Structure formats: structure tokens, C-alpha cells
Amino acid sequence: MNSNTLKKPDSNKVIREKKRFKVPNTYTLIVLFVIIAVALTYIIPAGQYEMVKDATTGKTLIDPNSFNFVERSPVGVMGFLLSIVNGMIGAAKIIFSVFLVGGCFQIINDTGAIDEAINLSINKLEKKALLVIPIIMTVMSVLGALGIIANAVIAFIPIGVMLAKKLKLDPVAGIAIMYLGAYSGFTTSPMNPFNVVLGQTIADVPLMSGFVYRSLIWAVIFVVTVWYLIRYSRKLKSNIKNSVLDNIEWMEPSETVKTTSSFNWRHCLVLFVLIAGFVVYAYGSFKLDWGINHLGAVMIAAALISGIIGRMHPDDMSTSFISGCKNMVYGALVIGFAKAITIVLTDGNIIHSIIYYMSIPLSKVGSTFAGVFMFYINLIFNFFVPSGSGQAMVVMPLMAPMADVVGVSRQIAILAYQFGDGFSNTIIPTSGVLMAVIGVAKVPYEKWLKFMLPLFGIWVAIGSIAIIIGTLIGWS
């Protein structure tokens, strides 16, 4: 045989191309979590605590000494399917608020005011443009600490993404500027009415007590968060391929990002209307007990006024509104899917059982670490009840007397609940706000997780140390 003759490859030695593992889509992951929740209703015994009405506050709370196992009520196939439908219905208020905020924000955005203001800020700071990040995050952290924008932070995400685009960063950085800015304040706030004040009320602790110590923790968490994001942003500035995202469309070489500014008085008025809208909403939240429905109403007013100031034709405003709603579809529907997990656990009567089993180890450790264990238990439990006020109503009636038994102050128990609720909300898929935030920015859940997990670990370490120090110094 001619040595130059090419041999046919042996069919038994054909090299097959290995397929890289691909993380499932966010919707796929959530449905998987729902299925796991269904399976748990067959594994974990059903149980319930009795609910009693507190004579002082008038709130319905759990009696911590009343846990009893009840007859199993596992969720079947129809229950699984209905959970998604009921999740959409149960989360309808938030879902439609997301659509309204998205549509109204698009009208405001199309006036060009926000775009030109960002350009102006970047131009003024020149090579120090990244200083915009800590400035904005400081404002967001204060608003978060006041409890104003826990859910309303969704409305700020388009601004964050737009800012990231101007700074030549990625959408993850845009999310972090607004979302982590707000949650660095919300999770450690010394005065948040939705977790601290409510927790202190339930635990019968003087309101606003422990202000100084909580403020110190807030400062540490905020500084670390800003440092983490600035560090990530500098990596992106050196090479955009350092992004946790595989592809960033706006950074394609063919696209030119405008950085010149033609900011005028109309733009200034539109920004004033937007800021005034949030100020009005903040006042209503504190004084008039406004909720997320009122946020939608305020945004509608701000959008209409802004459109008029920007000389937009009514038809153009309608087109912008529909466009904004379309951009929110992904994130809005994810909220309903995530709600299905909680519905399954509730229908299966295993949420109280999970609390009961988690509380058992606390009696086995010393007082120094009991508070830390409370913190970790709340971190886990928050997956099942991601609502701060909802979790307070469930766990604080248990944690308060439990703190008395294991020898830690009730203030420590409140801190453990506060950290457990706030920290894990930044990573768990059952958090409707997180799912809406990453959905609005069109960032896959697994990519956000890749960015956030190291910072989450730092937060948890700081929280653990703060609880241990608080216990050792007898903070109460």
C-alpha cells in the first residue's frame, strides 16, 4: 500500500465532542425548585403551630409552645400545576406593579433626561467616573435603611443598567449599584419599620433600641459592598471579558456609546418630577401606610407629567409604555413562578415543621453561638418565607422566647432574624424582588449568583462576627 494513502479513521476510536454543562434557564430552575418542594411534602412530616392574637399589638402570632404534628397533606400533580397558577394570582399585585413601573419608566427614559444626566455626571468626573458608584449607592443605602425602597428598588434597575452602559460596565454592575446599594441599608438598618421595628414590637423590645450598634454594622456592610463593586468594575474597565456574563451586547465594537451631554432645562424638570415622585411615595409609605400599589400610581403621574414636559405626543407615550412593559415580561412572570414554591410548602403544611426542626439544635449549643445558629436558621428559612414582615410574624414569636432559654438577649435574636432575612434575599430564587430585578436587567439567575456569592459569604461572616461580639459585650 502506498504510504501516502490516507487511512480511514477507526470507527471505534471516533472522538466525540464533549458537551459543556449548561446551567438551566431561570424558569427551568424555579420549576425544579417547585418540584423539590412538592417532594418535601411527602418527606417532611406535616405540622402546625397555633396562631394567637397578641393583646398588645393586635397582631396574629405563633404560639411557640403549641407545635403539633398533623395529618399529612402532600401536594399531588394537580396541586403542583395549580401552584404555578395560584402563584401568578398571589403575586399579581407585584407583577402588575412591575409592568406599570417598567412602562412608566420607559416614558420618562424616552424624554432623554436620565440619559443626558448620566452623560453630564460622567463628563464632569472625567477619569474619576467610577466615583458615581459610591455616590449613588450611598443614596440608595439610606433609602433602603429607611425601608422606602425594599420592593420599589425594581423601579431603579433600568437607571442602574443605563448607568453601567455609560460607564462601559456590564448589566450585573448596573444591578449591584441600585439593588445592593439599597439592600446594604435595608438588611442592616437600625430603623427599618418592616423588619427591625416589627421584630422589636413582637419581641417586646423598646423600639429603635440598639441604634448605635446596628448603625456600625450598617457602615461596615456598606463599605465592604462598595469596595466589592468598585473592584469588580475596575476589572471590567481593564477587560470587559472579566464579566460574569458570557456576552454583553452593548459592548460590541460596532456600537458607539454616546458620552457627550446636551442636558437642558426640560431634562432638569423631568428629573425633578421623578425625584419628587419618589419623595411623595416615601412620605406616603411612612405617614399614610402606602404600599406597592401606590408606587405604580405615583409612577403613572410622574410619567404623564414627564411626557408633557418632554413634549411627547400621546401616541409616542403609549408606544413607550408598551415597550417598557414588554421589557418587564421576563422578570414579572418569574415572580409568579417563584411564588409557587411558597404555595406548595404552605399547602403541604410543612413550613411550621421546618421551623420546628430548625429550632431544635439551638438548645444544644452555648449562648455565645446560639445567636449565630439563629442567624443561620433564618438564612435557610428565608428561602421558604422570603417576606421580611412575613418571616417576622412566623419566627420572632419563636426566636424571642428561645433567646431567653438559651441565654442571649432578644436584641440578638432580632439581629439574627434581620440578617437572615436580608442577606439571603440577595441570592434565593424565591425572592420576588430579586427575580424581578435580574429579570428587568435580563441577567440569568446563575450569572447573578456567580457575582453575588462571594459578597454574600463576606456579609455572612460580618454578620456572624457582629452577633458574637454583641453576645460577648451583653448588647441588649
ZATORVO-71418 format. One line per 10 residues: their letters; for each residue x, y, z of C-alpha. Coordinates in pm, whole numbers, always signed. Layout:
N
A) X:Y:Z | ...
END
This chain:
476
MNSNTLKKPD) +0:+0:+0 | +120:+344:-84 | +245:+513:+228 | +80:+833:+109 | -260:+672:+112 | -473:+819:+387 | -614:+571:+631 | -975:+588:+729 | -1025:+660:+1096 | -1116:+362:+1311
SNKVIREKKR) -1487:+386:+1384 | -1424:+255:+1735 | -1189:+543:+1806 | -1404:+833:+1694 | -1357:+1119:+1935 | -1685:+1258:+2046 | -1702:+1624:+2127 | -1779:+1678:+2490 | -2074:+1897:+2556 | -2022:+2164:+2813
FKVPNTYTLI) -2265:+2169:+3103 | -2515:+2448:+3063 | -2696:+2593:+3362 | -3073:+2572:+3305 | -3281:+2880:+3231 | -3416:+3070:+3534 | -3768:+2940:+3466 | -3637:+2584:+3448 | -3457:+2627:+3780 | -3764:+2764:+3954
VLFVIIAVAL) -3987:+2484:+3826 | -3723:+2241:+3954 | -3740:+2407:+4298 | -4120:+2376:+4290 | -4086:+2003:+4216 | -3841:+1967:+4505 | -4088:+2147:+4731 | -4358:+1903:+4620 | -4128:+1611:+4704 | -4061:+1756:+5051
TYIIPAGQYE) -4433:+1746:+5129 | -4403:+1365:+5107 | -4086:+1350:+5319 | -4122:+1609:+5598 | -4400:+1540:+5850 | -4679:+1795:+5843 | -4710:+2017:+6147 | -4863:+2338:+6271 | -4831:+2594:+6545 | -5143:+2753:+6686
MVKDATTGKT) -5199:+3117:+6596 | -5297:+3358:+6873 | -5385:+3725:+6872 | -5146:+3945:+7069 | -5342:+4165:+7310 | -5086:+4448:+7291 | -5023:+4477:+6918 | -5342:+4315:+6788 | -5131:+4104:+6552 | -5184:+3733:+6494
LIDPNSFNFV) -4871:+3550:+6607 | -4750:+3192:+6653 | -4769:+3033:+6998 | -4414:+2888:+7031 | -4528:+2613:+7268 | -4814:+2486:+7055 | -4645:+2281:+6781 | -4828:+1961:+6690 | -4792:+1716:+6407 | -5098:+1696:+6187
ERSPVGVMGF) -5222:+1467:+5916 | -5009:+1473:+5603 | -5140:+1669:+5309 | -4885:+1602:+5032 | -4917:+1803:+4714 | -5011:+1598:+4407 | -4980:+1657:+4035 | -5281:+1887:+4020 | -5156:+2076:+4327 | -4821:+2121:+4155
LLSIVNGMIG) -4984:+2260:+3841 | -5221:+2480:+4037 | -4934:+2620:+4245 | -4798:+2798:+3938 | -5140:+2940:+3851 | -5203:+3040:+4213 | -4851:+3181:+4230 | -4937:+3417:+3945 | -5259:+3515:+4119 | -5093:+3551:+4461
AAKIIFSVFL) -4815:+3768:+4322 | -5046:+3965:+4090 | -5000:+4288:+4287 | -4622:+4282:+4242 | -4639:+4152:+3884 | -4867:+4430:+3763 | -4670:+4687:+3959 | -4358:+4572:+3774 | -4537:+4617:+3441 | -4661:+4964:+3539
VGGCFQIIND) -4324:+5078:+3670 | -4149:+4946:+3360 | -4391:+5111:+3121 | -4391:+5443:+3303 | -4016:+5447:+3340 | -3978:+5394:+2966 | -4179:+5712:+2903 | -3953:+5905:+3142 | -3646:+5747:+2986 | -3755:+5838:+2633
TGAIDEAINL) -3755:+6207:+2726 | -3375:+6170:+2733 | -3343:+6328:+3079 | -3180:+6037:+3259 | -2951:+5960:+2968 | -2826:+6318:+2947 | -2787:+6349:+3325 | -2568:+6037:+3337 | -2358:+6170:+3048 | -2319:+6501:+3229
SINKLEKKAL) -2207:+6328:+3553 | -1953:+6113:+3371 | -1816:+6410:+3178 | -1778:+6621:+3492 | -1590:+6346:+3676 | -1383:+6261:+3367 | -1130:+5990:+3463 | -1289:+5952:+3806 | -1624:+5844:+3661 | -1638:+5540:+3891
LVIPIIMTVM) -1695:+5784:+4181 | -2056:+5795:+4059 | -2096:+5444:+4201 | -2039:+5516:+4575 | -2235:+5841:+4550 | -2545:+5671:+4411 | -2505:+5369:+4638 | -2498:+5598:+4943 | -2833:+5747:+4846 | -2980:+5403:+4778
SVLGALGIIA) -2847:+5264:+5107 | -3009:+5543:+5308 | -3340:+5489:+5126 | -3309:+5117:+5193 | -3234:+5173:+5562 | -3547:+5385:+5590 | -3747:+5096:+5442 | -3861:+5306:+5148 | -3735:+5105:+4853 | -3723:+4739:+4955
NAVIAFIPIG) -3964:+4644:+4676 | -3955:+4976:+4493 | -3587:+4920:+4407 | -3719:+4744:+4095 | -3800:+5088:+3953 | -3434:+5193:+3981 | -3285:+4897:+3794 | -3327:+5045:+3443 | -3140:+5353:+3568 | -2862:+5134:+3705
VMLAKKLKLD) -2832:+4938:+3381 | -2821:+5260:+3181 | -2552:+5399:+3412 | -2348:+5079:+3370 | -2373:+5114:+2995 | -2238:+5470:+3010 | -1954:+5360:+3237 | -1877:+5071:+2997 | -1955:+4812:+3263 | -2199:+4521:+3245
PVAGIAIMYL) -2566:+4485:+3350 | -2461:+4299:+3666 | -2277:+4609:+3784 | -2585:+4814:+3698 | -2800:+4589:+3917 | -2549:+4600:+4200 | -2530:+4980:+4209 | -2903:+5009:+4277 | -3006:+4676:+4430 | -2706:+4613:+4657
GAYSGFTTSP) -2692:+4981:+4739 | -3048:+4961:+4870 | -3013:+4621:+5037 | -2687:+4710:+5214 | -2904:+4957:+5406 | -3222:+4750:+5423 | -3054:+4439:+5566 | -2867:+4616:+5846 | -3094:+4913:+5912 | -3129:+5040:+6269
MNPFNVVLGQ) -3475:+5181:+6193 | -3644:+4981:+5915 | -4015:+4954:+6004 | -4060:+4631:+5804 | -3808:+4417:+5991 | -3636:+4592:+6285 | -3933:+4783:+6428 | -4172:+4493:+6364 | -3928:+4244:+6517 | -3879:+4464:+6824
TIADVPLMSG) -4254:+4503:+6862 | -4313:+4127:+6853 | -4019:+4057:+7087 | -4136:+4328:+7329 | -3810:+4522:+7295 | -3805:+4906:+7306 | -3844:+5046:+6955 | -3529:+5187:+6792 | -3314:+5039:+7070 | -2967:+4920:+6971
FVYRSLIWAV) -2945:+5202:+6716 | -2571:+5272:+6752 | -2454:+4911:+6723 | -2676:+4844:+6421 | -2551:+5165:+6258 | -2190:+5048:+6297 | -2274:+4717:+6128 | -2455:+4906:+5852 | -2144:+5117:+5789 | -1919:+4810:+5768
IFVVTVWYLI) -2154:+4624:+5531 | -2192:+4931:+5309 | -1818:+4999:+5282 | -1746:+4633:+5200 | -2023:+4630:+4937 | -1893:+4945:+4767 | -1537:+4806:+4774 | -1655:+4479:+4619 | -1840:+4654:+4335 | -1560:+4904:+4266
RYSRKLKSNI) -1315:+4613:+4249 | -1540:+4431:+4003 | -1592:+4748:+3798 | -1219:+4808:+3767 | -1177:+4455:+3635 | -1439:+4528:+3372 | -1272:+4855:+3278 | -942:+4673:+3224 | -1107:+4395:+3023 | -1479:+4351:+2967
KNSVLDNIEW) -1419:+3975:+2933 | -1377:+3969:+3312 | -1756:+3998:+3332 | -1951:+3707:+3480 | -2170:+3732:+3170 | -2078:+3539:+2857 | -2188:+3810:+2618 | -2255:+4180:+2660 | -2436:+4308:+2355 | -2380:+4677:+2413
MEPSETVKTT) -2002:+4632:+2431 | -1972:+4507:+2073 | -1704:+4703:+1885 | -1955:+4816:+1625 | -2155:+5005:+1883 | -2062:+5352:+1994 | -2184:+5468:+2334 | -2267:+5836:+2347 | -2088:+6020:+2627 | -2142:+6382:+2526
SSFNWRHCLV) -2419:+6568:+2707 | -2682:+6818:+2591 | -2855:+6850:+2928 | -3119:+7128:+2928 | -3387:+7276:+3150 | -3652:+7031:+3029 | -3433:+6740:+3132 | -3385:+6908:+3469 | -3762:+6939:+3518 | -3819:+6574:+3424
LFVLIAGFVV) -3559:+6462:+3680 | -3722:+6688:+3939 | -4059:+6524:+3870 | -3904:+6176:+3903 | -3731:+6261:+4231 | -4043:+6435:+4361 | -4242:+6123:+4280 | -4018:+5908:+4496 | -4024:+6168:+4774 | -4404:+6165:+4768
YAYGSFKLDW) -4401:+5785:+4774 | -4156:+5787:+5067 | -4382:+6024:+5261 | -4685:+5810:+5183 | -4503:+5495:+5296 | -4426:+5646:+5637 | -4729:+5861:+5706 | -5012:+5711:+5501 | -4921:+5341:+5502 | -4883:+5328:+5124
GINHLGAVMI) -4784:+5002:+4958 | -4651:+4893:+4621 | -4984:+4978:+4452 | -4923:+5343:+4533 | -4577:+5318:+4375 | -4746:+5232:+4046 | -4985:+5525:+4084 | -4701:+5767:+4158 | -4504:+5639:+3858 | -4807:+5690:+3630
AAALISGIIG) -4832:+6052:+3745 | -4456:+6106:+3703 | -4463:+5952:+3354 | -4756:+6165:+3234 | -4605:+6489:+3366 | -4262:+6399:+3228 | -4406:+6318:+2887 | -4580:+6656:+2875 | -4263:+6839:+2981 | -4065:+6646:+2719
RMHPDDMSTS) -4320:+6740:+2450 | -4400:+6378:+2373 | -4708:+6310:+2159 | -4971:+6095:+2340 | -4924:+5823:+2078 | -4548:+5823:+2142 | -4612:+5797:+2516 | -4838:+5498:+2456 | -4575:+5332:+2236 | -4309:+5391:+2501
FISGCKNMVY) -4534:+5250:+2773 | -4599:+4927:+2580 | -4228:+4896:+2501 | -4143:+4931:+2870 | -4398:+4667:+2966 | -4254:+4427:+2709 | -3912:+4465:+2866 | -4059:+4359:+3202 | -4229:+4037:+3088 | -3938:+3809:+3175
GALVIGFAKA) -3894:+3944:+3527 | -4263:+3988:+3604 | -4359:+3631:+3521 | -4064:+3491:+3716 | -4218:+3643:+4031 | -4531:+3433:+3988 | -4331:+3115:+3929 | -4121:+3180:+4241 | -4435:+3235:+4450 | -4541:+2879:+4362
ITIVLTDGNI) -4266:+2738:+4589 | -4412:+2903:+4899 | -4764:+2796:+4800 | -4658:+2430:+4775 | -4489:+2437:+5116 | -4792:+2604:+5271 | -5044:+2369:+5112 | -4834:+2073:+5227 | -4835:+2205:+5589 | -4457:+2172:+5624
IHSIIYYMSI) -4346:+2534:+5675 | -4408:+2518:+6051 | -4245:+2174:+6065 | -3932:+2318:+5905 | -3922:+2590:+6173 | -3970:+2333:+6448 | -3687:+2109:+6331 | -3454:+2403:+6276 | -3509:+2528:+6631 | -3403:+2201:+6798
PLSKVGSTFA) -3021:+2245:+6757 | -3032:+2580:+6938 | -3080:+2406:+7271 | -2760:+2205:+7213 | -2510:+2492:+7183 | -2376:+2751:+7425 | -2511:+3104:+7447 | -2215:+3251:+7255 | -2301:+3060:+6940 | -2678:+3029:+6989
GVFMFYINLI) -2731:+3369:+6826 | -2517:+3265:+6528 | -2721:+2946:+6489 | -3039:+3157:+6498 | -2890:+3363:+6217 | -2810:+3055:+6007 | -3154:+2907:+6070 | -3314:+3229:+5948 | -3088:+3226:+5642 | -3226:+2887:+5549
FNFFVPSGSG) -3584:+2956:+5650 | -3591:+3272:+5441 | -3584:+3050:+5133 | -3934:+2936:+5227 | -4070:+3270:+5356 | -3877:+3546:+5175 | -4104:+3824:+5300 | -3936:+4022:+5580 | -4256:+4108:+5762 | -4399:+3763:+5690
QAMVVMPLMA) -4093:+3594:+5836 | -4105:+3821:+6141 | -4462:+3712:+6212 | -4355:+3347:+6190 | -4011:+3326:+6352 | -3992:+3612:+6604 | -4260:+3468:+6835 | -4036:+3158:+6842 | -3696:+3328:+6849 | -3782:+3574:+7128
PMADVVGVSR) -3866:+3317:+7397 | -3597:+3086:+7257 | -3341:+3360:+7319 | -3447:+3371:+7684 | -3398:+2995:+7715 | -3052:+2974:+7553 | -2916:+3280:+7734 | -2890:+3550:+7467 | -3066:+3885:+7456 | -3378:+3932:+7249
QIAILAYQFG) -3192:+4208:+7067 | -2952:+3941:+6937 | -3248:+3730:+6825 | -3385:+4028:+6630 | -3044:+4086:+6471 | -3025:+3718:+6372 | -3368:+3739:+6208 | -3283:+4071:+6040 | -2961:+3940:+5885 | -3114:+3607:+5795
DGFSNTIIPT) -3397:+3774:+5609 | -3199:+4046:+5434 | -2877:+3871:+5336 | -3029:+3563:+5175 | -3283:+3769:+4980 | -2995:+3863:+4751 | -2942:+3503:+4635 | -3256:+3295:+4681 | -3482:+3231:+4379 | -3794:+3256:+4597
SGVLMAVIGV) -3738:+3631:+4643 | -3983:+3800:+4408 | -3786:+4126:+4421 | -3457:+3959:+4325 | -3621:+3766:+4041 | -3781:+4087:+3915 | -3455:+4280:+3943 | -3246:+4033:+3741 | -3536:+3984:+3501 | -3561:+4356:+3429
AKVPYEKWLK) -3187:+4367:+3360 | -3207:+4039:+3162 | -2933:+3879:+3369 | -2956:+3498:+3411 | -3001:+3385:+3772 | -2687:+3169:+3769 | -2475:+3462:+3647 | -2602:+3685:+3926 | -2529:+3403:+4171 | -2172:+3378:+4044
FMLPLFGIWV) -2123:+3750:+4108 | -2307:+3766:+4440 | -2198:+3451:+4627 | -1852:+3582:+4732 | -2006:+3903:+4866 | -2283:+3704:+5033 | -2015:+3498:+5209 | -1847:+3818:+5330 | -2180:+3952:+5456 | -2250:+3629:+5644
AIGSIAIIIG) -1903:+3639:+5803 | -1953:+4002:+5914 | -2300:+3918:+6046 | -2168:+3619:+6242 | -1889:+3825:+6399 | -2131:+4106:+6484 | -2365:+3863:+6662 | -2079:+3701:+6856 | -1944:+4042:+6964 | -2293:+4156:+7058
TLIGWS) -2336:+3846:+7275 | -1995:+3884:+7444 | -2048:+4251:+7531 | -2400:+4182:+7658 | -2569:+4401:+7396 | -2938:+4436:+7470
END
